[in-house]
Amino acid sequence: MADDREQKAGELAMHAFKTAGNLQLLIEHMEICGFRTDEYGREDLARVANSLRGMSVRAAMSSGDDDILRAVTGRDDLGRL
C-alpha cells in the first residue's frame, strides 16, 4: 500500500510539474498574441503555476524517488534538502 501511495505521489509530482510548465508557456503565448482569458489575468495564472510547482516538490518528496525529486527541483545535490 505504501509503495502504491509513493508511486502515485511521484506521478502527481510529474503531472503537476509538467502542467505548471505548460501553463507558464500558455501565459507567454497569450502575452505575445495580446490575448487574455475572460476571467483570469496573467497574475492569476502565474499564481496557479507557482502553486503547482510547489505541490510538485512536496509530492516528489513524498514519493521517495530521487529521480523525480531531481526532475522537479533541478537539483543534483539532494543531500542538502
mmCIF file of the N, C-alpha and C atoms, coordinates in Angstrom:
data_MODEL
# 
_entry.id   MODEL 
# 
loop_
_atom_site.group_PDB 
_atom_site.id 
_atom_site.type_symbol 
_atom_site.label_atom_id 
_atom_site.label_alt_id 
_atom_site.label_comp_id 
_atom_site.label_asym_id 
_atom_site.label_entity_id 
_atom_site.label_seq_id 
_atom_site.pdbx_PDB_ins_code 
_atom_site.Cartn_x 
_atom_site.Cartn_y 
_atom_site.Cartn_z 
_atom_site.occupancy 
_atom_site.B_iso_or_equiv 
_atom_site.pdbx_formal_charge 
_atom_site.auth_seq_id 
_atom_site.auth_comp_id 
_atom_site.auth_asym_id 
_atom_site.auth_atom_id 
_atom_site.pdbx_PDB_model_num 
ATOM 1   N N  . MET A 1 1  ? 0.827   -1.197 0.000   1.00 0.00 ? 1  MET A N  1 
ATOM 2   C CA . MET A 1 1  ? 0.000   0.000  0.000   1.00 0.00 ? 1  MET A CA 1 
ATOM 3   C C  . MET A 1 1  ? 0.869   1.258  0.000   1.00 0.00 ? 1  MET A C  1 
ATOM 4   N N  . ALA A 1 2  ? 1.888   1.291  0.858   1.00 0.00 ? 2  ALA A N  1 
ATOM 5   C CA . ALA A 1 2  ? 2.751   2.472  0.922   1.00 0.00 ? 2  ALA A CA 1 
ATOM 6   C C  . ALA A 1 2  ? 3.483   2.670  -0.402  1.00 0.00 ? 2  ALA A C  1 
ATOM 7   N N  . ASP A 1 3  ? 3.912   1.560  -1.029  1.00 0.00 ? 3  ASP A N  1 
ATOM 8   C CA . ASP A 1 3  ? 4.609   1.679  -2.306  1.00 0.00 ? 3  ASP A CA 1 
ATOM 9   C C  . ASP A 1 3  ? 3.698   2.274  -3.371  1.00 0.00 ? 3  ASP A C  1 
ATOM 10  N N  . ASP A 1 4  ? 2.422   1.849  -3.372  1.00 0.00 ? 4  ASP A N  1 
ATOM 11  C CA . ASP A 1 4  ? 1.460   2.383  -4.332  1.00 0.00 ? 4  ASP A CA 1 
ATOM 12  C C  . ASP A 1 4  ? 1.234   3.872  -4.087  1.00 0.00 ? 4  ASP A C  1 
ATOM 13  N N  . ARG A 1 5  ? 1.139   4.238  -2.824  1.00 0.00 ? 5  ARG A N  1 
ATOM 14  C CA . ARG A 1 5  ? 0.939   5.655  -2.486  1.00 0.00 ? 5  ARG A CA 1 
ATOM 15  C C  . ARG A 1 5  ? 2.150   6.485  -2.915  1.00 0.00 ? 5  ARG A C  1 
ATOM 16  N N  . GLU A 1 6  ? 3.348   5.963  -2.703  1.00 0.00 ? 6  GLU A N  1 
ATOM 17  C CA . GLU A 1 6  ? 4.557   6.667  -3.126  1.00 0.00 ? 6  GLU A CA 1 
ATOM 18  C C  . GLU A 1 6  ? 4.614   6.792  -4.645  1.00 0.00 ? 6  GLU A C  1 
ATOM 19  N N  . GLN A 1 7  ? 4.222   5.736  -5.335  1.00 0.00 ? 7  GLN A N  1 
ATOM 20  C CA . GLN A 1 7  ? 4.205   5.783  -6.799  1.00 0.00 ? 7  GLN A CA 1 
ATOM 21  C C  . GLN A 1 7  ? 3.205   6.828  -7.284  1.00 0.00 ? 7  GLN A C  1 
ATOM 22  N N  . LYS A 1 8  ? 2.034   6.845  -6.676  1.00 0.00 ? 8  LYS A N  1 
ATOM 23  C CA . LYS A 1 8  ? 1.012   7.836  -7.048  1.00 0.00 ? 8  LYS A CA 1 
ATOM 24  C C  . LYS A 1 8  ? 1.508   9.253  -6.761  1.00 0.00 ? 8  LYS A C  1 
ATOM 25  N N  . ALA A 1 9  ? 2.228   9.438  -5.658  1.00 0.00 ? 9  ALA A N  1 
ATOM 26  C CA . ALA A 1 9  ? 2.788   10.757 -5.335  1.00 0.00 ? 9  ALA A CA 1 
ATOM 27  C C  . ALA A 1 9  ? 3.800   11.171 -6.399  1.00 0.00 ? 9  ALA A C  1 
ATOM 28  N N  . GLY A 1 10 ? 4.596   10.228 -6.863  1.00 0.00 ? 10 GLY A N  1 
ATOM 29  C CA . GLY A 1 10 ? 5.556   10.519 -7.926  1.00 0.00 ? 10 GLY A CA 1 
ATOM 30  C C  . GLY A 1 10 ? 4.870   10.901 -9.225  1.00 0.00 ? 10 GLY A C  1 
ATOM 31  N N  . GLU A 1 11 ? 3.798   10.187 -9.555  1.00 0.00 ? 11 GLU A N  1 
ATOM 32  C CA . GLU A 1 11 ? 3.030   10.514 -10.755 1.00 0.00 ? 11 GLU A CA 1 
ATOM 33  C C  . GLU A 1 11 ? 2.405   11.900 -10.636 1.00 0.00 ? 11 GLU A C  1 
ATOM 34  N N  . LEU A 1 12 ? 1.864   12.199 -9.457  1.00 0.00 ? 12 LEU A N  1 
ATOM 35  C CA . LEU A 1 12 ? 1.280   13.518 -9.216  1.00 0.00 ? 12 LEU A CA 1 
ATOM 36  C C  . LEU A 1 12 ? 2.341   14.607 -9.342  1.00 0.00 ? 12 LEU A C  1 
ATOM 37  N N  . ALA A 1 13 ? 3.525   14.347 -8.799  1.00 0.00 ? 13 ALA A N  1 
ATOM 38  C CA . ALA A 1 13 ? 4.613   15.330 -8.867  1.00 0.00 ? 13 ALA A CA 1 
ATOM 39  C C  . ALA A 1 13 ? 4.941   15.673 -10.311 1.00 0.00 ? 13 ALA A C  1 
ATOM 40  N N  . MET A 1 14 ? 5.093   14.660 -11.140 1.00 0.00 ? 14 MET A N  1 
ATOM 41  C CA . MET A 1 14 ? 5.439   14.908 -12.534 1.00 0.00 ? 14 MET A CA 1 
ATOM 42  C C  . MET A 1 14 ? 4.298   15.586 -13.279 1.00 0.00 ? 14 MET A C  1 
ATOM 43  N N  . HIS A 1 15 ? 3.068   15.179 -13.003 1.00 0.00 ? 15 HIS A N  1 
ATOM 44  C CA . HIS A 1 15 ? 1.914   15.788 -13.666 1.00 0.00 ? 15 HIS A CA 1 
ATOM 45  C C  . HIS A 1 15 ? 1.821   17.270 -13.305 1.00 0.00 ? 15 HIS A C  1 
ATOM 46  N N  . ALA A 1 16 ? 1.950   17.585 -12.015 1.00 0.00 ? 16 ALA A N  1 
ATOM 47  C CA . ALA A 1 16 ? 1.875   18.983 -11.573 1.00 0.00 ? 16 ALA A CA 1 
ATOM 48  C C  . ALA A 1 16 ? 3.023   19.798 -12.161 1.00 0.00 ? 16 ALA A C  1 
ATOM 49  N N  . PHE A 1 17 ? 4.216   19.215 -12.197 1.00 0.00 ? 17 PHE A N  1 
ATOM 50  C CA . PHE A 1 17 ? 5.391   19.907 -12.727 1.00 0.00 ? 17 PHE A CA 1 
ATOM 51  C C  . PHE A 1 17 ? 5.208   20.237 -14.210 1.00 0.00 ? 17 PHE A C  1 
ATOM 52  N N  . LYS A 1 18 ? 4.761   19.257 -14.978 1.00 0.00 ? 18 LYS A N  1 
ATOM 53  C CA . LYS A 1 18 ? 4.556   19.473 -16.413 1.00 0.00 ? 18 LYS A CA 1 
ATOM 54  C C  . LYS A 1 18 ? 3.418   20.457 -16.666 1.00 0.00 ? 18 LYS A C  1 
ATOM 55  N N  . THR A 1 19 ? 2.359   20.351 -15.886 1.00 0.00 ? 19 THR A N  1 
ATOM 56  C CA . THR A 1 19 ? 1.228   21.265 -16.044 1.00 0.00 ? 19 THR A CA 1 
ATOM 57  C C  . THR A 1 19 ? 1.643   22.698 -15.737 1.00 0.00 ? 19 THR A C  1 
ATOM 58  N N  . ALA A 1 20 ? 2.449   22.883 -14.696 1.00 0.00 ? 20 ALA A N  1 
ATOM 59  C CA . ALA A 1 20 ? 2.939   24.226 -14.359 1.00 0.00 ? 20 ALA A CA 1 
ATOM 60  C C  . ALA A 1 20 ? 3.755   24.801 -15.514 1.00 0.00 ? 20 ALA A C  1 
ATOM 61  N N  . GLY A 1 21 ? 4.600   23.986 -16.097 1.00 0.00 ? 21 GLY A N  1 
ATOM 62  C CA . GLY A 1 21 ? 5.397   24.444 -17.237 1.00 0.00 ? 21 GLY A CA 1 
ATOM 63  C C  . GLY A 1 21 ? 4.535   24.799 -18.435 1.00 0.00 ? 21 GLY A C  1 
ATOM 64  N N  . ASN A 1 22 ? 3.538   23.962 -18.705 1.00 0.00 ? 22 ASN A N  1 
ATOM 65  C CA . ASN A 1 22 ? 2.630   24.243 -19.818 1.00 0.00 ? 22 ASN A CA 1 
ATOM 66  C C  . ASN A 1 22 ? 1.813   25.502 -19.569 1.00 0.00 ? 22 ASN A C  1 
ATOM 67  N N  . LEU A 1 23 ? 1.396   25.704 -18.342 1.00 0.00 ? 23 LEU A N  1 
ATOM 68  C CA . LEU A 1 23 ? 0.641   26.904 -18.002 1.00 0.00 ? 23 LEU A CA 1 
ATOM 69  C C  . LEU A 1 23 ? 1.506   28.152 -18.184 1.00 0.00 ? 23 LEU A C  1 
ATOM 70  N N  . GLN A 1 24 ? 2.771   28.063 -17.805 1.00 0.00 ? 24 GLN A N  1 
ATOM 71  C CA . GLN A 1 24 ? 3.679   29.197 -17.995 1.00 0.00 ? 24 GLN A CA 1 
ATOM 72  C C  . GLN A 1 24 ? 3.861   29.498 -19.482 1.00 0.00 ? 24 GLN A C  1 
ATOM 73  N N  . LEU A 1 25 ? 3.981   28.451 -20.302 1.00 0.00 ? 25 LEU A N  1 
ATOM 74  C CA . LEU A 1 25 ? 4.082   28.661 -21.752 1.00 0.00 ? 25 LEU A CA 1 
ATOM 75  C C  . LEU A 1 25 ? 2.817   29.304 -22.302 1.00 0.00 ? 25 LEU A C  1 
ATOM 76  N N  . LEU A 1 26 ? 1.664   28.878 -21.801 1.00 0.00 ? 26 LEU A N  1 
ATOM 77  C CA . LEU A 1 26 ? 0.397   29.466 -22.222 1.00 0.00 ? 26 LEU A CA 1 
ATOM 78  C C  . LEU A 1 26 ? 0.364   30.957 -21.902 1.00 0.00 ? 26 LEU A C  1 
ATOM 79  N N  . ILE A 1 27 ? 0.807   31.313 -20.708 1.00 0.00 ? 27 ILE A N  1 
ATOM 80  C CA . ILE A 1 27 ? 0.850   32.724 -20.310 1.00 0.00 ? 27 ILE A CA 1 
ATOM 81  C C  . ILE A 1 27 ? 1.719   33.517 -21.284 1.00 0.00 ? 27 ILE A C  1 
ATOM 82  N N  . GLU A 1 28 ? 2.885   32.973 -21.611 1.00 0.00 ? 28 GLU A N  1 
ATOM 83  C CA . GLU A 1 28 ? 3.794   33.665 -22.526 1.00 0.00 ? 28 GLU A CA 1 
ATOM 84  C C  . GLU A 1 28 ? 3.184   33.814 -23.915 1.00 0.00 ? 28 GLU A C  1 
ATOM 85  N N  . HIS A 1 29 ? 2.542   32.756 -24.406 1.00 0.00 ? 29 HIS A N  1 
ATOM 86  C CA . HIS A 1 29 ? 1.914   32.827 -25.731 1.00 0.00 ? 29 HIS A CA 1 
ATOM 87  C C  . HIS A 1 29 ? 0.766   33.827 -25.739 1.00 0.00 ? 29 HIS A C  1 
ATOM 88  N N  . MET A 1 30 ? -0.004  33.849 -24.672 1.00 0.00 ? 30 MET A N  1 
ATOM 89  C CA . MET A 1 30 ? -1.107  34.807 -24.581 1.00 0.00 ? 30 MET A CA 1 
ATOM 90  C C  . MET A 1 30 ? -0.574  36.236 -24.630 1.00 0.00 ? 30 MET A C  1 
ATOM 91  N N  . GLU A 1 31 ? 0.528   36.486 -23.943 1.00 0.00 ? 31 GLU A N  1 
ATOM 92  C CA . GLU A 1 31 ? 1.117   37.832 -23.949 1.00 0.00 ? 31 GLU A CA 1 
ATOM 93  C C  . GLU A 1 31 ? 1.616   38.214 -25.337 1.00 0.00 ? 31 GLU A C  1 
ATOM 94  N N  . ILE A 1 32 ? 2.268   37.280 -26.006 1.00 0.00 ? 32 ILE A N  1 
ATOM 95  C CA . ILE A 1 32 ? 2.784   37.545 -27.351 1.00 0.00 ? 32 ILE A CA 1 
ATOM 96  C C  . ILE A 1 32 ? 1.644   37.901 -28.304 1.00 0.00 ? 32 ILE A C  1 
ATOM 97  N N  . CYS A 1 33 ? 0.536   37.184 -28.179 1.00 0.00 ? 33 CYS A N  1 
ATOM 98  C CA . CYS A 1 33 ? -0.608  37.388 -29.077 1.00 0.00 ? 33 CYS A CA 1 
ATOM 99  C C  . CYS A 1 33 ? -1.559  38.480 -28.606 1.00 0.00 ? 33 CYS A C  1 
ATOM 100 N N  . GLY A 1 34 ? -1.350  38.984 -27.409 1.00 0.00 ? 34 GLY A N  1 
ATOM 101 C CA . GLY A 1 34 ? -2.221  40.021 -26.885 1.00 0.00 ? 34 GLY A CA 1 
ATOM 102 C C  . GLY A 1 34 ? -3.571  39.512 -26.411 1.00 0.00 ? 34 GLY A C  1 
ATOM 103 N N  . PHE A 1 35 ? -3.631  38.243 -26.035 1.00 0.00 ? 35 PHE A N  1 
ATOM 104 C CA . PHE A 1 35 ? -4.878  37.656 -25.556 1.00 0.00 ? 35 PHE A CA 1 
ATOM 105 C C  . PHE A 1 35 ? -4.873  37.554 -24.039 1.00 0.00 ? 35 PHE A C  1 
ATOM 106 N N  . ARG A 1 36 ? -6.061  37.455 -23.479 1.00 0.00 ? 36 ARG A N  1 
ATOM 107 C CA . ARG A 1 36 ? -6.206  37.154 -22.061 1.00 0.00 ? 36 ARG A CA 1 
ATOM 108 C C  . ARG A 1 36 ? -7.487  36.352 -21.890 1.00 0.00 ? 36 ARG A C  1 
ATOM 109 N N  . THR A 1 37 ? -7.565  35.611 -20.817 1.00 0.00 ? 37 THR A N  1 
ATOM 110 C CA . THR A 1 37 ? -8.784  34.856 -20.556 1.00 0.00 ? 37 THR A CA 1 
ATOM 111 C C  . THR A 1 37 ? -9.858  35.820 -20.089 1.00 0.00 ? 37 THR A C  1 
ATOM 112 N N  . ASP A 1 38 ? -11.084 35.385 -20.152 1.00 0.00 ? 38 ASP A N  1 
ATOM 113 C CA . ASP A 1 38 ? -12.199 36.246 -19.757 1.00 0.00 ? 38 ASP A CA 1 
ATOM 114 C C  . ASP A 1 38 ? -12.179 36.576 -18.276 1.00 0.00 ? 38 ASP A C  1 
ATOM 115 N N  . GLU A 1 39 ? -11.769 35.623 -17.457 1.00 0.00 ? 39 GLU A N  1 
ATOM 116 C CA . GLU A 1 39 ? -11.928 35.809 -16.023 1.00 0.00 ? 39 GLU A CA 1 
ATOM 117 C C  . GLU A 1 39 ? -10.632 35.872 -15.229 1.00 0.00 ? 39 GLU A C  1 
ATOM 118 N N  . TYR A 1 40 ? -9.530  35.454 -15.835 1.00 0.00 ? 40 TYR A N  1 
ATOM 119 C CA . TYR A 1 40 ? -8.282  35.382 -15.088 1.00 0.00 ? 40 TYR A CA 1 
ATOM 120 C C  . TYR A 1 40 ? -7.209  36.209 -15.763 1.00 0.00 ? 40 TYR A C  1 
ATOM 121 N N  . GLY A 1 41 ? -6.503  36.978 -14.980 1.00 0.00 ? 41 GLY A N  1 
ATOM 122 C CA . GLY A 1 41 ? -5.390  37.751 -15.505 1.00 0.00 ? 41 GLY A CA 1 
ATOM 123 C C  . GLY A 1 41 ? -4.112  36.936 -15.499 1.00 0.00 ? 41 GLY A C  1 
ATOM 124 N N  . ARG A 1 42 ? -3.080  37.493 -16.094 1.00 0.00 ? 42 ARG A N  1 
ATOM 125 C CA . ARG A 1 42 ? -1.774  36.837 -16.142 1.00 0.00 ? 42 ARG A CA 1 
ATOM 126 C C  . ARG A 1 42 ? -1.283  36.486 -14.750 1.00 0.00 ? 42 ARG A C  1 
ATOM 127 N N  . GLU A 1 43 ? -1.464  37.396 -13.809 1.00 0.00 ? 43 GLU A N  1 
ATOM 128 C CA . GLU A 1 43 ? -1.000  37.171 -12.437 1.00 0.00 ? 43 GLU A CA 1 
ATOM 129 C C  . GLU A 1 43 ? -1.720  35.992 -11.789 1.00 0.00 ? 43 GLU A C  1 
ATOM 130 N N  . ASP A 1 44 ? -3.009  35.856 -12.073 1.00 0.00 ? 44 ASP A N  1 
ATOM 131 C CA . ASP A 1 44 ? -3.771  34.729 -11.528 1.00 0.00 ? 44 ASP A CA 1 
ATOM 132 C C  . ASP A 1 44 ? -3.218  33.405 -12.045 1.00 0.00 ? 44 ASP A C  1 
ATOM 133 N N  . LEU A 1 45 ? -2.990  33.344 -13.345 1.00 0.00 ? 45 LEU A N  1 
ATOM 134 C CA . LEU A 1 45 ? -2.462  32.117 -13.944 1.00 0.00 ? 45 LEU A CA 1 
ATOM 135 C C  . LEU A 1 45 ? -1.051  31.825 -13.448 1.00 0.00 ? 45 LEU A C  1 
ATOM 136 N N  . ALA A 1 46 ? -0.254  32.862 -13.270 1.00 0.00 ? 46 ALA A N  1 
ATOM 137 C CA . ALA A 1 46 ? 1.106   32.679 -12.759 1.00 0.00 ? 46 ALA A CA 1 
ATOM 138 C C  . ALA A 1 46 ? 1.080   32.142 -11.330 1.00 0.00 ? 46 ALA A C  1 
ATOM 139 N N  . ARG A 1 47 ? 0.120   32.593 -10.521 1.00 0.00 ? 47 ARG A N  1 
ATOM 140 C CA . ARG A 1 47 ? -0.002  32.069 -9.148  1.00 0.00 ? 47 ARG A CA 1 
ATOM 141 C C  . ARG A 1 47 ? -0.369  30.588 -9.159  1.00 0.00 ? 47 ARG A C  1 
ATOM 142 N N  . VAL A 1 48 ? -1.251  30.202 -10.073 1.00 0.00 ? 48 VAL A N  1 
ATOM 143 C CA . VAL A 1 48 ? -1.610  28.782 -10.182 1.00 0.00 ? 48 VAL A CA 1 
ATOM 144 C C  . VAL A 1 48 ? -0.384  27.967 -10.583 1.00 0.00 ? 48 VAL A C  1 
ATOM 145 N N  . ALA A 1 49 ? 0.368   28.436 -11.564 1.00 0.00 ? 49 ALA A N  1 
ATOM 146 C CA . ALA A 1 49 ? 1.578   27.725 -11.995 1.00 0.00 ? 49 ALA A CA 1 
ATOM 147 C C  . ALA A 1 49 ? 2.567   27.600 -10.845 1.00 0.00 ? 49 ALA A C  1 
ATOM 148 N N  . ASN A 1 50 ? 2.746   28.662 -10.089 1.00 0.00 ? 50 ASN A N  1 
ATOM 149 C CA . ASN A 1 50 ? 3.660   28.639 -8.954  1.00 0.00 ? 50 ASN A CA 1 
ATOM 150 C C  . ASN A 1 50 ? 3.185   27.649 -7.889  1.00 0.00 ? 50 ASN A C  1 
ATOM 151 N N  . SER A 1 51 ? 1.902   27.638 -7.634  1.00 0.00 ? 51 SER A N  1 
ATOM 152 C CA . SER A 1 51 ? 1.342   26.701 -6.660  1.00 0.00 ? 51 SER A CA 1 
ATOM 153 C C  . SER A 1 51 ? 1.550   25.255 -7.108  1.00 0.00 ? 51 SER A C  1 
ATOM 154 N N  . LEU A 1 52 ? 1.360   25.000 -8.387  1.00 0.00 ? 52 LEU A N  1 
ATOM 155 C CA . LEU A 1 52 ? 1.579   23.651 -8.917  1.00 0.00 ? 52 LEU A CA 1 
ATOM 156 C C  . LEU A 1 52 ? 3.038   23.235 -8.797  1.00 0.00 ? 52 LEU A C  1 
ATOM 157 N N  . ARG A 1 53 ? 3.954   24.165 -9.035  1.00 0.00 ? 53 ARG A N  1 
ATOM 158 C CA . ARG A 1 53 ? 5.378   23.840 -8.871  1.00 0.00 ? 53 ARG A CA 1 
ATOM 159 C C  . ARG A 1 53 ? 5.689   23.483 -7.420  1.00 0.00 ? 53 ARG A C  1 
ATOM 160 N N  . GLY A 1 54 ? 5.136   24.238 -6.485  1.00 0.00 ? 54 GLY A N  1 
ATOM 161 C CA . GLY A 1 54 ? 5.345   23.927 -5.072  1.00 0.00 ? 54 GLY A CA 1 
ATOM 162 C C  . GLY A 1 54 ? 4.778   22.572 -4.699  1.00 0.00 ? 54 GLY A C  1 
ATOM 163 N N  . MET A 1 55 ? 3.575   22.281 -5.196  1.00 0.00 ? 55 MET A N  1 
ATOM 164 C CA . MET A 1 55 ? 2.965   20.992 -4.913  1.00 0.00 ? 55 MET A CA 1 
ATOM 165 C C  . MET A 1 55 ? 3.781   19.859 -5.527  1.00 0.00 ? 55 MET A C  1 
ATOM 166 N N  . SER A 1 56 ? 4.358   20.101 -6.702  1.00 0.00 ? 56 SER A N  1 
ATOM 167 C CA . SER A 1 56 ? 5.144   19.044 -7.337  1.00 0.00 ? 56 SER A CA 1 
ATOM 168 C C  . SER A 1 56 ? 6.362   18.690 -6.493  1.00 0.00 ? 56 SER A C  1 
ATOM 169 N N  . VAL A 1 57 ? 6.971   19.672 -5.849  1.00 0.00 ? 57 VAL A N  1 
ATOM 170 C CA . VAL A 1 57 ? 8.121   19.404 -4.980  1.00 0.00 ? 57 VAL A CA 1 
ATOM 171 C C  . VAL A 1 57 ? 7.678   18.606 -3.757  1.00 0.00 ? 57 VAL A C  1 
ATOM 172 N N  . ARG A 1 58 ? 6.574   19.012 -3.143  1.00 0.00 ? 58 ARG A N  1 
ATOM 173 C CA . ARG A 1 58 ? 6.087   18.276 -1.960  1.00 0.00 ? 58 ARG A CA 1 
ATOM 174 C C  . ARG A 1 58 ? 5.714   16.840 -2.320  1.00 0.00 ? 58 ARG A C  1 
ATOM 175 N N  . ALA A 1 59 ? 5.053   16.663 -3.458  1.00 0.00 ? 59 ALA A N  1 
ATOM 176 C CA . ALA A 1 59 ? 4.675   15.314 -3.890  1.00 0.00 ? 59 ALA A CA 1 
ATOM 177 C C  . ALA A 1 59 ? 5.919   14.490 -4.218  1.00 0.00 ? 59 ALA A C  1 
ATOM 178 N N  . ALA A 1 60 ? 6.902   15.111 -4.851  1.00 0.00 ? 60 ALA A N  1 
ATOM 179 C CA . ALA A 1 60 ? 8.144   14.397 -5.172  1.00 0.00 ? 60 ALA A CA 1 
ATOM 180 C C  . ALA A 1 60 ? 8.850   13.949 -3.903  1.00 0.00 ? 60 ALA A C  1 
ATOM 181 N N  . MET A 1 61 ? 8.859   14.801 -2.890  1.00 0.00 ? 61 MET A N  1 
ATOM 182 C CA . MET A 1 61 ? 9.488   14.426 -1.620  1.00 0.00 ? 61 MET A CA 1 
ATOM 183 C C  . MET A 1 61 ? 8.728   13.274 -0.970  1.00 0.00 ? 61 MET A C  1 
ATOM 184 N N  . SER A 1 62 ? 7.418   13.232 -1.127  1.00 0.00 ? 62 SER A N  1 
ATOM 185 C CA . SER A 1 62 ? 6.613   12.142 -0.569  1.00 0.00 ? 62 SER A CA 1 
ATOM 186 C C  . SER A 1 62 ? 6.804   10.842 -1.329  1.00 0.00 ? 62 SER A C  1 
ATOM 187 N N  . SER A 1 63 ? 7.227   10.950 -2.581  1.00 0.00 ? 63 SER A N  1 
ATOM 188 C CA . SER A 1 63 ? 7.366   9.748  -3.406  1.00 0.00 ? 63 SER A CA 1 
ATOM 189 C C  . SER A 1 63 ? 8.579   8.918  -3.027  1.00 0.00 ? 63 SER A C  1 
ATOM 190 N N  . GLY A 1 64 ? 9.586   9.553  -2.436  1.00 0.00 ? 64 GLY A N  1 
ATOM 191 C CA . GLY A 1 64 ? 10.808  8.830  -2.114  1.00 0.00 ? 64 GLY A CA 1 
ATOM 192 C C  . GLY A 1 64 ? 11.660  8.521  -3.334  1.00 0.00 ? 64 GLY A C  1 
ATOM 193 N N  . ASP A 1 65 ? 11.320  9.083  -4.474  1.00 0.00 ? 65 ASP A N  1 
ATOM 194 C CA . ASP A 1 65 ? 12.030  8.820  -5.724  1.00 0.00 ? 65 ASP A CA 1 
ATOM 195 C C  . ASP A 1 65 ? 12.967  9.996  -6.018  1.00 0.00 ? 65 ASP A C  1 
ATOM 196 N N  . ASP A 1 66 ? 14.259  9.757  -5.856  1.00 0.00 ? 66 ASP A N  1 
ATOM 197 C CA . ASP A 1 66 ? 15.240  10.827 -6.053  1.00 0.00 ? 66 ASP A CA 1 
ATOM 198 C C  . ASP A 1 66 ? 15.253  11.355 -7.481  1.00 0.00 ? 66 ASP A C  1 
ATOM 199 N N  . ASP A 1 67 ? 14.981  10.492 -8.460  1.00 0.00 ? 67 ASP A N  1 
ATOM 200 C CA . ASP A 1 67 ? 14.970  10.950 -9.852  1.00 0.00 ? 67 ASP A CA 1 
ATOM 201 C C  . ASP A 1 67 ? 13.848  11.959 -10.085 1.00 0.00 ? 67 ASP A C  1 
ATOM 202 N N  . ILE A 1 68 ? 12.690  11.692 -9.523  1.00 0.00 ? 68 ILE A N  1 
ATOM 203 C CA . ILE A 1 68 ? 11.568  12.627 -9.660  1.00 0.00 ? 68 ILE A CA 1 
ATOM 204 C C  . ILE A 1 68 ? 11.879  13.916 -8.922  1.00 0.00 ? 68 ILE A C  1 
ATOM 205 N N  . LEU A 1 69 ? 12.447  13.798 -7.732  1.00 0.00 ? 69 LEU A N  1 
ATOM 206 C CA . LEU A 1 69 ? 12.795  14.992 -6.969  1.00 0.00 ? 69 LEU A CA 1 
ATOM 207 C C  . LEU A 1 69 ? 13.816  15.845 -7.724  1.00 0.00 ? 69 LEU A C  1 
ATOM 208 N N  . ARG A 1 70 ? 14.795  15.198 -8.336  1.00 0.00 ? 70 ARG A N  1 
ATOM 209 C CA . ARG A 1 70 ? 15.775  15.936 -9.146  1.00 0.00 ? 70 ARG A CA 1 
ATOM 210 C C  . ARG A 1 70 ? 15.087  16.633 -10.323 1.00 0.00 ? 70 ARG A C  1 
ATOM 211 N N  . ALA A 1 71 ? 14.155  15.926 -10.950 1.00 0.00 ? 71 ALA A N  1 
ATOM 212 C CA . ALA A 1 71 ? 13.470  16.489 -12.119 1.00 0.00 ? 71 ALA A CA 1 
ATOM 213 C C  . ALA A 1 71 ? 12.684  17.742 -11.762 1.00 0.00 ? 71 ALA A C  1 
ATOM 214 N N  . VAL A 1 72 ? 11.972  17.718 -10.647 1.00 0.00 ? 72 VAL A N  1 
ATOM 215 C CA . VAL A 1 72 ? 11.114  18.862 -10.317 1.00 0.00 ? 72 VAL A CA 1 
ATOM 216 C C  . VAL A 1 72 ? 11.872  19.996 -9.633  1.00 0.00 ? 72 VAL A C  1 
ATOM 217 N N  . THR A 1 73 ? 13.012  19.692 -9.018  1.00 0.00 ? 73 THR A N  1 
ATOM 218 C CA . THR A 1 73 ? 13.776  20.755 -8.356  1.00 0.00 ? 73 THR A CA 1 
ATOM 219 C C  . THR A 1 73 ? 14.925  21.259 -9.213  1.00 0.00 ? 73 THR A C  1 
ATOM 220 N N  . GLY A 1 74 ? 15.372  20.445 -10.165 1.00 0.00 ? 74 GLY A N  1 
ATOM 221 C CA . GLY A 1 74 ? 16.521  20.825 -10.973 1.00 0.00 ? 74 GLY A CA 1 
ATOM 222 C C  . GLY A 1 74 ? 17.822  20.765 -10.196 1.00 0.00 ? 74 GLY A C  1 
ATOM 223 N N  . ARG A 1 75 ? 17.810  20.035 -9.091  1.00 0.00 ? 75 ARG A N  1 
ATOM 224 C CA . ARG A 1 75 ? 18.998  19.974 -8.221  1.00 0.00 ? 75 ARG A CA 1 
ATOM 225 C C  . ARG A 1 75 ? 19.607  18.584 -8.247  1.00 0.00 ? 75 ARG A C  1 
ATOM 226 N N  . ASP A 1 76 ? 20.922  18.560 -8.226  1.00 0.00 ? 76 ASP A N  1 
ATOM 227 C CA . ASP A 1 76 ? 21.641  17.293 -8.125  1.00 0.00 ? 76 ASP A CA 1 
ATOM 228 C C  . ASP A 1 76 ? 22.127  17.036 -6.710  1.00 0.00 ? 76 ASP A C  1 
ATOM 229 N N  . ASP A 1 77 ? 22.169  18.074 -5.889  1.00 0.00 ? 77 ASP A N  1 
ATOM 230 C CA . ASP A 1 77 ? 22.703  17.953 -4.529  1.00 0.00 ? 77 ASP A CA 1 
ATOM 231 C C  . ASP A 1 77 ? 21.574  17.696 -3.525  1.00 0.00 ? 77 ASP A C  1 
ATOM 232 N N  . LEU A 1 78 ? 20.892  16.572 -3.689  1.00 0.00 ? 78 LEU A N  1 
ATOM 233 C CA . LEU A 1 78 ? 19.725  16.277 -2.860  1.00 0.00 ? 78 LEU A CA 1 
ATOM 234 C C  . LEU A 1 78 ? 20.073  16.031 -1.403  1.00 0.00 ? 78 LEU A C  1 
ATOM 235 N N  . GLY A 1 79 ? 21.323  15.759 -1.118  1.00 0.00 ? 79 GLY A N  1 
ATOM 236 C CA . GLY A 1 79 ? 21.720  15.542 0.267   1.00 0.00 ? 79 GLY A CA 1 
ATOM 237 C C  . GLY A 1 79 ? 21.507  16.769 1.145   1.00 0.00 ? 79 GLY A C  1 
ATOM 238 N N  . ARG A 1 80 ? 21.413  17.931 0.533   1.00 0.00 ? 80 ARG A N  1 
ATOM 239 C CA . ARG A 1 80 ? 21.238  19.174 1.289   1.00 0.00 ? 80 ARG A CA 1 
ATOM 240 C C  . ARG A 1 80 ? 19.777  19.556 1.486   1.00 0.00 ? 80 ARG A C  1 
ATOM 241 N N  . LEU A 1 81 ? 18.854  18.856 0.859   1.00 0.00 ? 81 LEU A N  1 
ATOM 242 C CA . LEU A 1 81 ? 17.429  19.189 1.000   1.00 0.00 ? 81 LEU A CA 1 
ATOM 243 C C  . LEU A 1 81 ? 16.882  18.731 2.322   1.00 0.00 ? 81 LEU A C  1 
# 
